[in-house]
Amino acid sequence: MRAVGLILAGGSTKRMQQLTDRRAAAAMPIASSYRAIDFALSNMTNSHIQRVAVLTQYNARSLNEHLNSSKWWDFGRKQGGLYVFTPTITVDNGYWYRGTADAIYQNLDFLKRCHEPYVIITSADAVYKLDYNKVLEYHIAKKADITVVVKDMEPNEDVTRFGTVRMNESARIEEFEEKPMVAKSHTVSTGIYVIRRRQLIDLIEHSAEEERYDFVNDILIRYKNLKKIYGYKIHNYWSNISTVDSYYKTNMDFLKSDVRNYFFKELPAVYSKVSDQPPAKYNPGAVVKNSLVGSGSIINGTVENSVLFKKVFVGNNCVIKNSIILNDVYLGDNTYIENCIVESRDTIRANTRHVGEEGVKVVVEKNERYTL
């Protein structure tokens, strides 16, 4: 592959409420066995990108621990590899990352030492499959300065949390609005970009000189009439998890057979760090319908239309419906959970009831334990 990969995983968001109080969005568990960043990393290795840097910052401990061995995504090699960069205080710089462009600027030496002519930039909080080779071929064919991967969203979906674009007949982007108050288009940027490495270095250095720190506002939107910026439209599954509702919906999508088959059975595969846990155990009296149950879990009650992650204990006479139970949760006897997301390493006391009656309820008990 003629490109180096950059995964931007350092941002924070309040739209996920308590779920990102102690972990980055990129480390959020997905589909009972994965983390959000696994999808971007798998796309990189499946596209034969040999050198990938992950830029982390906010609540990075869990994410860094997940990335502590590169072999799971086949980056354990002499040439290239997986690099994890956090903000570093130096004589010349005393700041944390002040934005996406500043995050790249503070690690610009990495790009200057690379030899690949192109850079693939992507976020770490989306669930999708994509062959970046096809995007790069499109970028070269269009003779583009920057290519933005875009997707048409459903007409009833709120796109004001995304960057929206409008393209002409040749797919050149003519309008780009970041998180508009009123969306004029339902075509959104997926946060995936292709750009020539030398041009990226020049644009980032110029932005830093002018104290501009955001890649979208200070480069894409600012230069949209000066640079040839094209959109590459994808049609397969893509979902961003940056809100509680979208995180819940994304996990629930994996209860649909077509989505499960697309990610779990169809090649290329999605890779993740493997933990040595025994298979899930279903004791007499357990009832499980249309659910995903992670390894190491023990089920004694009823689970319907739910996603349970690793090491979840479901007590006697428990009922779990339309819910997400994160890693290492203990549910006491006779508990009732519906339309909820239960935080990791939590203990839900026996004979309690939690129901999300108006939307999704995030359950964090007072006796919570440290969340990974």
Order of alpha helices (4+ residues) and beta strands (2+ residues): beta-beta-beta-alpha-beta-alpha-beta-alpha-alpha-beta-beta-alpha-beta-beta-beta-beta-alpha-beta-beta-alpha-alpha-beta-beta-beta-beta-beta-beta-beta-beta-beta-beta-beta-beta-beta-beta-beta
